[in-house]
Amino acid sequence: MERKVAIIGVGQSAFVRGYAGSIRELAFEAFREAVQDAGISGEEINASVICSAPEYDKQRSPAGVLAEYLGLIPKPTFYLESLCSSSSMGLRIAYSLIASGLHDVVAVIGFQKMSEITSAESQERMGRGADIQWESPFGTMMPAYYAMYARAYMEKYGLTEEDLALVRVKSATYGQINDRAVYRKPVTLEMFSDPENPLSAPVATPLRVGDCCANADGSSCVILASKEKAQAVSKKPIWVLGVGAASEAVNMAGRDLFTGLSVAIRAAEQAYKMAGVTPKDIDVAEVHDCFTIAEVMAYENLGFCKPGEAKELIRSKETYKEGSIPVNVDGGLLSKGHPIGATGGSQIRTIVLQLRGEAGPMQVPNDPKIGLIHNIGGVGLYGNVTILGRD
């Protein structure tokens, strides 16, 4: 019989622009916090899943290196990569390892030290996330891909550049109070109309600098356990209610740009069905806002509103902390930064803290019981949706 699985510990380093230490030290920051949070010792962890995007790592096969440094050998360690959704996919694998009975306690450790390579090298590697035979040789980059989605959405539903800017304004509202975020400055709508303000500079029309998240260095750690272990060591276990995952054609020629990201729609359907809940049951959510348009599409792809109505959610502040469906009240990727392998684990940590009532100034009101994490890899190439709940 499949066993229930809970999250018993979460940790995250500060996300920064240039981490001075090694990837070992970076991973340790999140791991130490998660182990302390779980109230266990490293010896009680049966296996580890290490997550990153290897094209940014100078260390080949980092799983063994990190497992050794963290004191997790000779227990098995796995290395997992699904671009920006790596550590959410890592949670799915850890869940499976525990639910199957193979292990009782598994740590999912995500990291990325983006500053190990230059910005030009980083952009070139991001471009290679597309098909290296048919697309990336023509100079496609992440902002351009999401700009295509933004333009299609604007043409179909009347979304404006001001609506996109409102997403960043919301992000900055909460980024200012998140001590782990890389960007902690206020952002106003007027900044986007000021040609002298860097946020208004065009990147890939209609996306501007303020519509794009920034690279960062960071780590995250999520510790999962079987029901029996969780109830023995944790006062506030957070249960994994549903996990969904999907993939999509890598070439844009195989996509429908007018319906958002299909991987999110399919992964959400799976997660809702497994959890036995609907979008109306979600009390708080973390979505993958690598660009402002990505958050807009997520509202609809997750069923928080009907197609074309996402702009009304952001205009009416329904996705703010006090709204009907709070989204990214930790600042999201737009404010926290995006250390690729660590991003999903950071999103998971935020929801765990929200469900425990331990999110501090970012805590949503009304005692949230069910939370959702939406984590996308690449330009909708991979999609993961995770639903968590508490007793």
C-alpha positions as CSV (number, residue, x, y, z in Angstrom):
1,M,0.0,0.0,0.0
2,E,1.3,3.5,-0.8
3,R,2.4,5.4,2.2
4,K,1.6,8.9,3.2
5,V,4.5,11.3,2.9
6,A,5.1,14.6,4.7
7,I,7.5,17.4,4.6
8,I,9.2,17.7,8.0
9,G,12.0,20.2,7.3
10,V,12.7,23.1,5.0
11,G,15.7,25.4,4.5
12,Q,16.9,28.1,2.1
13,S,20.0,30.2,1.8
14,A,19.7,33.9,1.1
15,F,19.5,34.4,-2.7
16,V,22.4,36.7,-3.7
17,R,24.0,38.0,-6.9
18,G,27.5,36.7,-6.1
19,Y,28.1,34.0,-3.5
20,A,31.6,34.1,-2.2
21,G,31.9,30.5,-1.1
22,S,31.8,27.1,-2.9
23,I,28.8,25.1,-4.0
24,R,29.4,22.9,-1.0
25,E,29.1,25.8,1.4
26,L,26.1,27.2,-0.5
27,A,24.2,23.8,-0.3
28,F,25.2,23.5,3.4
29,E,23.4,26.8,4.3
30,A,20.0,25.4,3.2
31,F,20.7,21.8,4.4
32,R,21.7,23.0,8.0
33,E,18.5,25.0,8.3
34,A,16.3,22.1,7.0
35,V,17.9,19.6,9.4
36,Q,17.4,21.9,12.3
37,D,13.9,22.6,11.3
38,A,13.1,18.9,11.0
39,G,14.7,18.2,14.4
40,I,16.7,15.2,13.1
41,S,20.3,14.4,12.5
42,G,21.9,13.9,9.1
43,E,22.4,10.2,10.0
44,E,18.6,9.7,9.9
45,I,18.4,10.7,6.2
46,N,18.3,7.6,4.1
47,A,18.9,9.1,0.7
48,S,19.4,12.5,-1.0
49,V,18.3,14.0,-4.4
50,I,20.6,16.8,-5.6
51,C,19.1,19.1,-8.1
52,S,20.7,21.7,-10.5
53,A,21.0,22.6,-14.1
54,P,24.4,21.2,-15.0
55,E,25.3,23.6,-17.8
56,Y,25.9,26.3,-15.1
57,D,28.0,24.1,-12.8
58,K,31.7,23.9,-13.1
59,Q,31.7,20.8,-10.9
60,R,30.7,17.7,-13.0
61,S,28.4,15.3,-11.2
62,P,27.9,17.5,-8.1
63,A,25.6,15.0,-6.3
64,G,28.4,12.9,-4.9
65,V,30.5,16.0,-4.0
66,L,27.7,17.6,-2.0
67,A,26.5,14.4,-0.4
68,E,30.1,13.8,0.9
69,Y,30.4,17.4,2.2
70,L,26.9,17.2,3.9
71,G,27.7,13.9,5.6
72,L,25.2,11.9,3.6
73,I,27.5,9.2,2.2
74,P,27.5,6.2,1.9
75,K,23.7,6.5,1.6
76,P,22.5,6.7,-2.0
77,T,22.4,10.0,-3.7
78,F,20.7,10.9,-7.0
79,Y,21.3,13.8,-9.4
80,L,18.3,15.3,-11.1
81,E,17.8,18.0,-13.7
82,S,14.7,19.4,-15.4
83,L,16.0,22.9,-15.9
84,C,14.2,25.5,-13.7
85,S,11.8,22.9,-12.2
86,S,14.6,20.6,-11.0
87,S,14.0,20.7,-7.2
88,S,10.2,20.4,-7.6
89,M,10.8,17.3,-9.7
90,G,13.2,16.2,-7.0
91,L,10.4,16.4,-4.5
92,R,8.3,14.2,-6.8
93,I,11.1,11.6,-6.9
94,A,11.6,11.8,-3.1
95,Y,7.9,11.3,-2.6
96,S,8.0,8.2,-4.8
97,L,11.0,6.8,-3.0
98,I,9.2,7.1,0.4
99,A,5.7,6.2,-0.8
100,S,7.1,3.0,-2.3
101,G,8.6,2.0,1.0
102,L,12.2,2.1,-0.3
103,H,13.3,4.9,2.0
104,D,11.8,6.6,5.1
105,V,13.6,10.0,5.0
106,V,14.9,11.7,1.9
107,A,16.5,15.2,1.5
108,V,16.0,17.2,-1.7
109,I,18.8,19.7,-2.1
110,G,18.6,22.3,-4.9
111,F,21.4,24.7,-5.7
112,Q,22.8,26.9,-8.4
113,K,25.8,29.3,-8.4
114,M,25.0,31.3,-11.5
115,S,27.8,33.7,-10.8
116,E,30.4,31.0,-11.7
117,I,30.0,32.0,-15.3
118,T,29.5,35.3,-17.1
119,S,26.2,36.8,-18.1
120,A,27.0,36.2,-21.8
121,E,27.8,32.5,-21.0
122,S,24.7,32.2,-19.0
123,Q,22.5,33.5,-21.9
124,E,24.2,31.2,-24.3
125,R,23.4,28.2,-22.1
126,M,19.9,29.3,-21.6
127,G,19.5,29.5,-25.4
128,R,20.7,25.9,-25.6
129,G,17.7,24.9,-23.5
130,A,15.9,25.1,-26.8
131,D,16.5,22.7,-29.6
132,I,20.1,23.1,-30.6
133,Q,19.4,22.0,-34.2
134,W,16.3,23.9,-35.1
135,E,15.9,26.9,-32.8
136,S,18.8,28.1,-30.6
137,P,21.2,28.6,-33.5
138,F,18.9,31.5,-34.6
139,G,19.6,33.4,-31.4
140,T,16.5,32.6,-29.4
141,M,16.7,33.5,-25.7
142,M,14.3,33.1,-22.7
143,P,13.0,36.7,-22.8
144,A,12.2,36.4,-26.5
145,Y,10.3,33.1,-26.0
146,Y,8.1,34.5,-23.2
147,A,7.7,37.7,-25.2
148,M,6.0,35.6,-27.9
149,Y,3.6,34.3,-25.3
150,A,3.0,37.8,-24.0
151,R,2.2,39.1,-27.5
152,A,-0.1,36.3,-28.2
153,Y,-2.0,36.8,-25.0
154,M,-2.3,40.5,-25.6
155,E,-3.7,40.0,-29.0
156,K,-6.3,37.5,-27.8
157,Y,-7.3,39.0,-24.4
158,G,-6.4,42.7,-24.4
159,L,-3.7,42.4,-21.7
160,T,-1.7,45.6,-21.5
161,E,1.9,46.4,-20.6
162,E,0.6,48.2,-17.6
163,D,-1.1,44.9,-16.4
164,L,2.3,43.2,-16.7
165,A,3.9,46.0,-14.7
166,L,1.3,45.5,-12.0
167,V,2.6,41.9,-11.5
168,R,6.1,43.3,-10.8
169,V,4.7,46.0,-8.4
170,K,3.0,43.2,-6.4
171,S,6.2,41.1,-6.4
172,A,8.2,44.1,-5.1
173,T,5.6,44.7,-2.4
174,Y,6.6,41.4,-0.8
175,G,10.2,41.2,-1.9
176,Q,10.8,44.2,0.4
177,I,9.8,42.1,3.4
178,N,11.6,38.9,2.4
179,D,15.1,38.8,3.9
180,R,16.1,36.0,1.6
181,A,15.3,38.0,-1.6
182,V,17.9,39.4,-3.9
183,Y,15.8,42.5,-5.0
184,R,14.3,44.3,-2.0
185,K,13.5,47.7,-3.4
186,P,10.0,49.2,-3.9
187,V,8.7,49.3,-7.5
188,T,5.9,51.6,-8.7
189,L,3.9,51.7,-11.8
190,E,5.4,55.1,-12.7
191,M,8.9,53.5,-13.0
192,F,7.7,51.6,-16.1
193,S,6.7,54.8,-17.9
194,D,9.9,56.7,-17.0
195,P,12.4,56.3,-19.9
196,E,15.2,57.2,-17.5
197,N,14.4,54.3,-15.1
198,P,16.2,51.0,-15.9
199,L,13.1,49.0,-15.2
200,S,11.4,50.5,-18.3
201,A,14.2,49.6,-20.7
202,P,13.0,47.1,-23.5
203,V,14.4,43.6,-23.5
204,A,12.1,41.8,-25.9
205,T,8.9,43.6,-26.7
206,P,6.6,43.8,-24.9
207,L,8.8,42.7,-22.0
208,R,11.0,45.2,-20.2
209,V,13.7,44.9,-17.7
210,G,11.1,45.1,-14.9
211,D,9.2,42.2,-16.4
212,C,12.2,39.8,-16.1
213,C,13.6,38.0,-13.1
214,A,17.3,38.1,-12.3
215,N,19.9,35.3,-12.0
216,A,21.0,34.5,-8.5
217,D,23.1,32.2,-6.4
218,G,21.2,30.2,-3.8
219,S,20.3,26.8,-2.3
220,S,17.2,25.2,-0.9
221,C,16.5,22.0,1.0
222,V,13.3,20.0,1.6
223,I,13.3,17.0,3.9
224,L,10.5,14.4,3.4
225,A,9.5,11.5,5.6
226,S,7.1,8.6,5.8
227,K,3.9,9.1,7.9
228,E,5.3,7.1,10.8
229,K,8.6,9.0,10.9
230,A,6.9,12.4,10.4
231,Q,4.5,11.8,13.3
232,A,7.3,10.7,15.5
233,V,9.6,13.7,15.0
234,S,7.4,16.6,13.7
235,K,4.9,18.7,15.6
236,K,3.6,20.3,12.3
237,P,4.0,17.8,9.4
238,I,2.9,19.2,6.0
239,W,1.5,16.5,3.9
240,V,2.1,16.0,0.2
241,L,-1.5,15.7,-1.1
242,G,-0.9,15.8,-4.9
243,V,1.9,15.8,-7.4
244,G,1.6,16.4,-11.1
245,A,4.1,16.6,-13.9
246,A,4.1,17.0,-17.7
247,S,6.4,17.8,-20.6
248,E,5.9,19.6,-23.9
249,A,7.4,19.8,-27.4
250,V,10.7,21.6,-27.3
251,N,10.2,23.5,-30.6
252,M,7.8,26.4,-30.5
253,A,6.4,25.3,-33.8
254,G,4.7,22.5,-31.9
255,R,3.0,24.9,-29.4
256,D,-0.2,26.7,-29.1
257,L,0.8,30.1,-27.9
258,F,-2.7,31.2,-27.1
259,T,-3.5,28.8,-24.3
260,G,-0.6,29.4,-22.0
261,L,1.7,26.6,-20.9
262,S,0.2,23.2,-21.5
263,V,2.5,21.5,-19.0
264,A,1.0,23.6,-16.2
265,I,-2.5,22.7,-17.3
266,R,-1.8,19.0,-17.4
267,A,0.3,18.9,-14.2
268,A,-2.4,20.9,-12.3
269,E,-5.1,18.5,-13.5
270,Q,-3.1,15.5,-12.2
271,A,-2.2,17.2,-8.8
272,Y,-5.8,18.3,-8.2
273,K,-7.2,14.9,-8.9
274,M,-4.6,13.2,-6.7
275,A,-5.2,15.6,-3.9
276,G,-9.0,15.5,-4.3
277,V,-9.3,19.3,-4.4
278,T,-10.2,22.0,-6.8
279,P,-8.6,25.4,-7.6
280,K,-11.2,27.0,-5.2
281,D,-9.7,25.0,-2.3
282,I,-6.2,26.5,-2.7
283,D,-5.5,29.1,0.1
284,V,-2.1,30.3,-1.0
285,A,0.1,29.6,-4.1
286,E,3.6,30.0,-5.4
287,V,3.9,30.2,-9.2
288,H,6.8,30.3,-11.5
289,D,7.0,34.0,-12.4
290,C,10.3,34.1,-14.3
291,F,8.6,36.8,-16.4
292,T,5.5,38.8,-15.5
293,I,3.6,37.1,-18.3
294,A,4.4,33.7,-16.8
295,E,2.5,34.6,-13.6
296,V,-0.5,35.9,-15.6
297,M,-0.7,32.7,-17.6
298,A,-0.3,30.6,-14.4
299,Y,-3.5,32.2,-12.9
300,E,-5.5,30.7,-15.8
301,N,-3.5,27.5,-16.3
302,L,-4.1,26.6,-12.6
303,G,-7.8,27.4,-12.8
304,F,-7.8,30.4,-10.5
305,C,-9.8,32.2,-13.1
306,K,-11.2,31.7,-16.6
307,P,-9.1,32.3,-19.8
308,G,-8.8,36.0,-20.4
309,E,-9.6,37.0,-16.8
310,A,-6.1,36.9,-15.3
311,K,-5.7,40.7,-15.8
312,E,-8.7,41.3,-13.6
313,L,-7.1,39.4,-10.7
314,I,-4.0,41.5,-10.7
315,R,-5.9,44.8,-11.3
316,S,-8.2,44.1,-8.4
317,K,-5.3,42.8,-6.1
318,E,-7.0,39.5,-5.6
319,T,-3.6,37.8,-5.7
320,Y,-2.2,40.0,-2.9
321,K,-1.9,38.7,0.6
322,E,-5.4,39.9,1.6
323,G,-7.0,38.7,-1.7
324,S,-9.1,35.7,-2.5
325,I,-6.0,33.7,-3.9
326,P,-2.7,35.1,-2.5
327,V,0.1,34.3,-5.0
328,N,3.9,34.8,-4.6
329,V,3.6,36.7,-1.3
330,D,7.4,36.1,-0.8
331,G,8.2,38.2,-3.9
332,G,8.4,35.3,-6.3
333,L,11.3,34.8,-8.7
334,L,10.9,38.5,-9.8
335,S,12.1,39.7,-6.4
336,K,13.8,36.6,-4.9
337,G,15.9,35.9,-7.9
338,H,16.2,32.6,-9.8
339,P,19.0,30.2,-8.8
340,I,17.7,27.6,-11.2
341,G,18.2,24.4,-9.2
342,A,17.1,25.9,-5.9
343,T,14.0,27.7,-7.1
344,G,11.4,24.9,-6.7
345,G,12.6,24.1,-3.2
346,S,12.4,27.8,-2.2
347,Q,8.8,27.9,-3.5
348,I,8.0,24.7,-1.4
349,R,9.6,26.2,1.7
350,T,7.4,29.3,1.4
351,I,4.2,27.2,1.2
352,V,5.3,25.0,4.1
353,L,5.9,28.1,6.3
354,Q,2.5,29.5,5.2
355,L,0.7,26.3,6.2
356,R,2.5,26.2,9.5
357,G,1.6,29.8,10.2
358,E,5.3,30.7,10.4
359,A,5.8,33.0,7.4
360,G,6.2,36.1,9.6
361,P,5.4,39.4,7.8
362,M,4.5,37.4,4.6
363,Q,1.9,35.3,6.4
364,V,-1.5,35.3,4.7
365,P,-4.5,35.7,6.9
366,N,-7.4,33.2,7.5
367,D,-5.3,30.2,8.6
368,P,-4.4,28.6,5.2
369,K,-4.8,24.8,5.1
370,I,-4.0,24.0,1.4
371,G,-1.2,25.4,-0.7
372,L,0.0,25.0,-4.3
373,I,3.4,25.2,-6.0
374,H,3.7,25.7,-9.7
375,N,7.3,25.3,-11.1
376,I,8.2,25.4,-14.8
377,G,11.3,24.2,-16.5
378,G,12.5,26.1,-19.5
379,V,9.9,27.7,-21.7
380,G,7.2,25.3,-20.6
381,L,9.3,22.3,-21.5
382,Y,8.7,20.7,-18.1
383,G,6.0,21.5,-15.6
384,N,5.4,20.5,-12.0
385,V,2.5,21.2,-9.7
386,T,2.6,20.2,-6.1
387,I,-0.3,20.5,-3.6
388,L,0.5,20.5,0.2
389,G,-1.9,20.4,3.2
390,R,-1.8,20.2,6.9
391,D,-3.8,18.4,9.6
